[in-house]
Amino acid sequence: MVTASKHGPAAPAHYEVALQELEQLVAKLESGDMPLEQLLTQYQRGAELLKFCRDRLAAVDAQIKVLDQGTLKPWSGDAA
């Protein structure tokens, strides 16, 4: 699912790509070396990436629940 944003680049195709871009963006924002207008644009992009990542995680969580037939099993930490 790739959709164009009216604020900038399209949504990434994969969770890992979005997470990597988000991590890079946070580092830039924390550096404090951006003009205010660019800071706002980058913050908006970060919000889009965060939503994308949360949506993907929610979809995976729903798939796991279906696979487990709605029963959450305690994590034992042991490989079977």
For each residue, the residues with C-beta under 8 A, 3 or more apart:
1: 11 13
2: 10 11 12 13
3: 10 11
4: 10
5: 8 9 10 11 45 48
6:
7: 41 44 45 48
8: 5 41 44 45 48
9: 5 45
10: 2 3 4 5
11: 1 2 3 5 18 48 52
12: 2 15 17 18 21 49 52
13: 1 2 17
14: 17 18
15: 12 18 19 52 53 56 57
16: 19 20
17: 12 13 14 20 21
18: 11 12 14 15 21 22 49 52 53 56
19: 15 16 22 23 49 53
20: 16 17 23 24
21: 12 17 18 24 25 49
22: 18 19 25 26 46 49 50 53
23: 19 20 26 27
24: 20 21 27 28
25: 21 22 28 29 42 45 46 49
26: 22 23 29 30 46
27: 23 24 30 31
28: 24 25 31 33 34 42
29: 25 26 34 39 42 43 46
30: 26 27
31: 27 28 34
32:
33: 28
34: 28 29 31 38 39 42
35: 38 39
36: 39 40
37: 40 41
38: 34 35 41 42
39: 29 34 35 36 42 43
40: 36 37 43 44
41: 7 8 37 38 44 45
42: 25 28 29 34 38 39 45 46
43: 29 39 40 46 47
44: 7 8 40 41 47 48
45: 5 7 8 9 25 41 42 48 49
46: 22 25 26 29 42 43 49 50
47: 43 44 50 51
48: 5 7 8 11 44 45 51 52
49: 12 18 19 21 22 25 45 46 52 53
50: 22 46 47 53 54
51: 47 48 54 55
52: 11 12 15 18 48 49 55 56
53: 15 18 19 22 49 50 56 57
54: 50 51 57 58
55: 51 52 58 59
56: 15 18 52 53 59 60
57: 15 53 54 60 61
58: 54 55 61 62
59: 55 56 62 63
60: 56 57 63 64
61: 57 58 64 65
62: 58 59 65 66
63: 59 60 66 67
64: 60 61 67 68
65: 61 62 68 70 72
66: 62 63 69 70
67: 63 64
68: 64 65 71 72 73
69: 66
70: 65 66
71: 68
72: 65 68
73: 68
74:
75:
76:
77:
78:
79:
80:
